[in-house]
Structures are given as C-alpha cells and as structure tokens.
C-alpha cells in the first residue's frame, strides 16, 4: 500500500478490501480511522467538481482538484484529486494482477 503524507505524524492510504476500497488515515504506523467505499462511489466522487464523501468520523470534501480530509470534524490534510486517483488505480491494478496469477 502506498501512502500520501499529511502533516506529521499523519498519512493517508487506501487498499482494496473485497470489492471495495478502504480509505485509511494513519497516525504514525497505527491506523487511526478508516472508511470503506465502493469503487463506483469513489470514481463518481472524483468526477465531480465539488463533492462530499462520508458522514462519519472520516470525511472528504472535494473542491476542484483538491480533496480536504477531515477526522472527527478537524481538518487533517489535503490530497490532490490526481494523487487520490493514482493511489486508487495502483490498488485496483494490484488486485487485478493478484487475481490473474
């Protein structure tokens, strides 16, 4: 799993989980919070100019090419839409290759 760094000690990563994606915020090496989303919903989120994803502890707000990540109502970092898309593509390709071999 690849990660994107946020202000220390936080980072953002995602991994394939069954037929869904699991978005994870790490505090150092420990998982702090996660949320599962379908690939379809994640792609739809990325395609919109402005969007909001999730209502629980972990929330994503997209405005243009940036995604603001909030945990428990506090902003913890930002990720570009292109970085999010790149992480998602790599996880989906890895899952595909695992099934093929």
C-alpha positions as CSV (number, residue, x, y, z in Angstrom):
1,X,0.0,0.0,0.0
2,X,1.3,3.4,-0.9
3,X,0.6,6.4,1.3
4,X,0.4,10.2,0.9
5,X,2.0,12.2,3.7
6,X,0.0,14.7,5.7
7,X,1.4,17.0,8.5
8,X,3.4,14.7,10.8
9,X,2.6,12.1,12.1
10,X,-0.4,11.6,9.8
11,X,-0.7,9.9,6.4
12,X,-3.4,8.8,4.0
13,X,-3.6,5.4,2.2
14,X,-6.0,3.2,0.5
15,X,-6.2,-0.5,-0.1
16,X,-8.5,-2.9,-1.8
17,X,-10.9,-4.6,0.6
18,X,-13.1,-7.3,-1.0
19,X,-14.8,-5.5,-3.9
20,X,-14.4,-2.1,-2.2
21,X,-11.7,0.4,-1.2
22,X,-10.7,1.0,2.3
23,X,-9.5,4.6,2.9
24,X,-7.2,4.9,5.9
25,X,-5.7,7.7,8.0
26,X,-2.6,6.6,9.8
27,X,-1.2,8.2,12.9
28,X,2.4,7.2,12.6
29,X,2.3,3.4,11.9
30,X,-1.1,2.9,13.6
31,X,-4.4,3.0,11.8
32,X,-6.4,5.9,13.3
33,X,-9.6,5.9,11.2
34,X,-10.9,4.2,8.1
35,X,-13.9,4.0,5.9
36,X,-14.9,1.6,3.2
37,X,-16.4,2.8,-0.1
38,X,-17.3,1.2,-3.4
39,X,-15.1,1.7,-6.4
40,X,-18.1,3.2,-8.2
41,X,-18.8,5.8,-5.5
42,X,-15.1,6.7,-5.3
43,X,-14.9,7.3,-9.1
44,X,-18.1,9.3,-9.0
45,X,-16.7,11.4,-6.2
46,X,-13.5,12.1,-8.3
47,X,-15.5,13.0,-11.4
48,X,-17.5,15.8,-9.7
49,X,-16.1,19.4,-9.4
50,X,-17.4,19.7,-5.8
51,X,-18.5,16.8,-3.7
52,X,-18.7,15.4,-0.1
53,X,-18.0,11.8,0.8
54,X,-19.0,10.1,4.0
55,X,-20.8,11.4,7.1
56,X,-18.9,9.6,9.9
57,X,-15.6,10.2,11.6
58,X,-13.7,10.4,8.3
59,X,-15.0,12.9,5.7
60,X,-13.7,14.0,2.3
61,X,-14.6,17.3,0.7
62,X,-13.6,17.9,-2.9
63,X,-13.3,21.3,-4.5
64,X,-11.8,21.4,-7.9
65,X,-8.5,19.4,-7.9
66,X,-8.1,19.3,-4.1
67,X,-9.6,16.9,-1.5
68,X,-9.8,18.1,2.1
69,X,-9.6,15.2,4.6
70,X,-11.3,15.7,8.0
71,X,-11.4,13.4,11.0
72,X,-13.9,14.0,13.7
73,X,-14.6,17.4,12.3
74,X,-11.0,18.5,12.2
75,X,-9.1,19.1,9.0
76,X,-6.1,16.8,9.0
77,X,-4.7,17.2,5.5
78,X,-5.2,17.6,1.8
79,X,-4.6,15.4,-1.2
80,X,-4.9,16.3,-4.8
81,X,-7.5,14.6,-6.9
82,X,-4.7,13.3,-9.2
83,X,-2.9,11.7,-6.3
84,X,-6.1,10.1,-5.0
85,X,-6.8,8.8,-8.5
86,X,-3.2,7.4,-8.8
87,X,-3.4,5.6,-5.5
88,X,-6.8,4.1,-6.4
89,X,-5.5,3.0,-9.9
90,X,-2.5,1.3,-8.4
91,X,-4.6,-0.6,-5.8
92,X,-7.1,-1.7,-8.5
93,X,-4.2,-2.8,-10.8
94,X,-2.6,-4.7,-8.0
95,X,-5.8,-6.5,-7.1
96,X,-6.3,-7.4,-10.8
97,X,-2.8,-8.8,-11.1
98,X,-3.2,-10.8,-7.9
99,X,-6.3,-12.5,-9.4
100,X,-4.6,-13.2,-12.7
101,X,-1.6,-15.0,-11.3
